[in-house]
Amino acid sequence: MNRKLKNEELNRLSVNEFKEAQKQPLVIVLDNVRSLNNVGSVFRTSDAFLIEEILLCGTTGTPPNKEIEKTALGATSTVKWRYFKTTLEAVEDLKLRNHEVFAIEQAENSVALDKFDPGQKKIALVFGNEVYGVEQTVIDHCKSVVEIPQLGMKHSLNISVSVGIVLWELVRKNLA
């Protein structure tokens, strides 16, 4: 029998414990993400996987914001974040801090997520706008493009779903 765990049995970290915990060497970059619910979901998922930082760029909404908090459920107080006027500024900052930057997008010569192995480097993943994806000028400044293989007709995933899939796959590879 599988008994559902109670909240107090989940061994949740306090805000201070979270901030002190060793993070995954991953930074999430949001390139002009319009939906505040998506931004909140990315915060919540980043908290779940102990992600180093989120960079919010361009028109992407920033905390404090009640629409972000609806889905973040407090993760805006645990996950470190910074705002950049443009995504290119964020990418250049990451490169100066020795991160390899990859776009998550559908593109020529992309690497399928299941074949992607960043090694033990510090990496940053750029996720794009809900309609237009990652801007081509941003892709041009990335080391490579990683693609989530899809089988259906749409070949389109919600950004927060994409973040969850990619983070799970990369963290799973690190845990194996």
C-alpha positions, 0 to 999 in steps of 0.5 A: 500500500502507498500512503500519501505523505503528509506535508511535515513528512516531506523534509522541506528545506526552510528558506534559509536552508534552501539559500545555503544548500548546494545548487545545481550548476544551472541558470535559467534565462527567460527571454521575453516570457509574457505569461506571469503564470509561466514565470511563477511556474519556472520559479517553483520548478527551479526551487524543486530542482535547486537551480542556481539562479533565474535571469528575467529578461526584456518583457518578462515579469519580475517579482514582487507580483501577485500573478507570479506568486499564484504559481510560484507559491513562495519560490520567489523568496528562495530562488535567486533572480536578476533582471536584464533589459535584454537577453543578450546582456544576460547571455554576455554576463553569463559568459563572463561568469564562465557559463556555457549558454544553450538555447532550448529551441527547435533549430537546424543542427540542434542536439536532442535533449536525451543526447545532450551532455553538458558535462560538469560545466556551469551552464545556462539554458535560454527559454523563449517567448510563448509565441516566438521562442528564443530570438534568433539573435540570442541563438546566434550567441549561444554555444548550441541549441538543445531540442526536446524531441516531440512526436505529435502534430503541434511540436509546441510545449508550454514554456513552463512544461519545457523547463520542467522536462529539461531540468528533470532530464539534466538533474536526473543525469547528474543524479545517476 
